[in-house]
Amino acid sequence: MIQFQNVLKTKFSFNRSIARFFTNELAEFENVGRKKGKEHYYQAFNQHLKELNRFKEKEDLPVRIKGRWKILKQQTLDEQQIIVRTEKDIKVSYLKLNLVTKLIRDLTVRAAVAQLTFSKKKHAKTALQLLSDACRDAKEKFDLSPDELQLDQVYIGRGSQLKRIRIMGRGRAGLGYKRFSHLTVQLKKIDFDEKIRNSKNVREAKEWVKQKLQVAAMSEKAKNL
């Protein structure tokens, strides 16, 4: 009987699940050499998986393709009816762009459009254009009108930055940066029942009920046409 903790001191590299299996249990090995010993480890671990009904044959494993995780992520978003739209390399600092996104976080699309339309910020137009593109995608994919959508997430990412000369006093020159940012908007369908249930007061609940009835009337009208 050889304890696996001592066996793992060899120069083989194991993944965590195999290492955890070998350190927690005892087993009997005949060949603990470089090649045969390693094969023996994997055979014992596969047998352990078969006992737990977690073993998969090579043919049953999913095909590995380039960018597979992106495809799976897009499939999950489509199942939940979530729209994600990104604008990259906007010529503005992420701190300045955050002042715009603060205006529209956790709002409905109609309220966000009103805030961005009358905002005096320079890049409010950029955010408004991105929001309109996301609404168009929601209409094409899931047939959802802007009245049925709300902003689930609005976040900013740092883009590239260009080094430039910064003129300073006494004939000196420093280092300045021209910064770029990424803006991402994520929309989802409004759950009116949950909004009515979690309303803080009666007035807010009445507004959500009114909006729910308006959306229902518009959908019925569209069906009749």
N, C-alpha and C positions, 0 to 999 in steps of 0.2 A: 504493500500500500504506500503510495506516494502522495503527499499533500500537494494540492495544486499551487499553493502559495509559493512553495519552493520551486515548482516547475516553471512558474512565470518569470523566474530570474534569468531565463535564457534570453537570447537576443531577438526572439520573434516579436513582431508587433501584432497585437490583437485589438479588436474593437472592444468597446466598453461592456457590451452585453456578454461577450464570450469571457472576458476577464472576470466579470461579476459571477458568472456561472462557475468558473473554475475555482475562484477563491472561496466560495460558499460551500462547496461540496468536495467529497473525497472520491477518488476513482483509482482503478488499477490499470497501469500502463506497462506494456512489454517493451515497446520501442520508443524511447524518449530521445531520439536522435534529431538531427537538424531537419531532414525532409520527412521521414516517416513519422516522427513525433508530432510535427505540425499537422499532418493529415489526420492523425489520430485525434488530436484536439477537436478539429472541426467535425469529424464523424460523431464524436460523443455529444457535441453541442447540437448537431442536427437530430440526433436521437432524442435528446431532451426536448427539442421543439416539437417533434412528432408526438411525444407523450402529451404535450400541452395543446395539440391540434393547431399549432401556429406555424408549422413547416410548409413552405411553398416550393414547388418544383420550379426549375428554371423557365419552363414554358409558361407558367402561370404568372411570372413577374411582369409588371408593366414595361412597355418598351421605352427605353431612354432616348429621348430626342432632344435636340438643342432648344433651349427655352421652354422646357416642359412645365416648369413651375409657373411661368407666366400664363400658359394656357389653362392650367388648373385654377389659378387665381381668377382669371377672367370668367371661367365657368361658374365658380362660386358667387362672383358678383352678379352674373346674369340670373342665377337662381334666386338671389335675394332682391332682384330688381334695383340694383345700385349702379349709378352712373358715376364714372371717374373721368375727369378731364384735366389735363395738365398743360400749362404754358411754360416753356423753358426759355432761359436766357433773356429775362426781362432786364433792361438796362436801368436798374435801380437797386439800392441797398435793401437787404432783407429787413432791416429795422424800419425803414420808411414804408416798405410794402406792408409791414405788419399793422401799421396805423390804418390802412384801408381795410384789411381783413377783419380787424376788430369790430368794424361797423356792421358786418353781415353774419357773424358767427351765430349759429343756433336760431336762425330766422327762416321764415318761409321764403320761397323764391320771390313772391310778389313784394314782400317787405324789403328783401335785399335789393331788388331792382329799384325801388323807391329811394333807398339810402344811397345807392351808387349814382343814381341819376342826378341828384341834387347835391352830391358831395363836391367840394372844391379841390380835392386832392388830384394830383396830376394823373396818377395811375388808376383812378377809379374807373376810367373808360376801359382800361385793359381788363380789369376784373369783371366789368359788365359784359364785355365781348366774350370772355371765357364762360361766364354764366349762361349767356344766350346760346353758345355752342353746346353746352351740356344739356340744356333744355331741348334743343333740337335732336340730340342723340336719344334722349328719353322718349321723345315723340316717335322717332323712327323705330326704336327697338321694342319699347313696351307700350306704346300708344298712351303715354301719360301726359296730361296737360300741365302747364306751370302751376296751376292752382292746387294740384295734387302733390307737389314736391316741396321738400324742405332741404336746407343745407345740413347734411350730416357732419361733414368735416371740411374745414378750410385750413390748409397749412402751407407753410413756406419752406423752401429749401435753399441752401446757399449754392450759388452757381460759381462759375469761374471768376477770377479777378485779375485785372491787368495792372502791372506796376508802372507808375508814372512818376515824373519828377514833381516834387512839391517845393515851390519857392518859399524860402524862409528869410528871416531878418539877417542883417549884417553880412549879406552876400553868400549865405549858406543855402544849400539845397538838401531837402529831405526826401522821404519816400512816401508817395501817395498811391491810392488804389482806386481803380474804376471797377466797381462791384456789379455782379449780375445775380439774379435770383430766379427761382422756380416757384410757380404758384399752382397749387392743386386744389380742385373743387370736387367734392363728393356729394352727390344728391341721392336721396332715397324717398320713397313714397311715404306720405303722412299717414300715421295711424290715428284717425280722428277719435276713435273710442278711447284710446289710451290718453290722448290729449285732454279729452273731456273729463276722464277719471282723475287725472293728476292736476287739474286746474286749481289755482290758488284761491279763487273766489268765484262767485256766481257770474259776475260780469264776464270774466275770461271764458268760463264754460259756455255762456250764451254765444260769444263770438265764434268759438269753435263749432258749435252746433249750426250756427248760421252759415259758416263756410262749408261745412259738410253737406248741407242741403243745397247750396249753390252748385257744388261739384256734382252732386247726384243729378240735379236738373240739367246741367250742361251735358253730362254723359248721355242722358236719355234723349236730349235734343239731337246730339250727334248720331245716335243710333237710328232715329226716325229719318234723318236726312239720308 
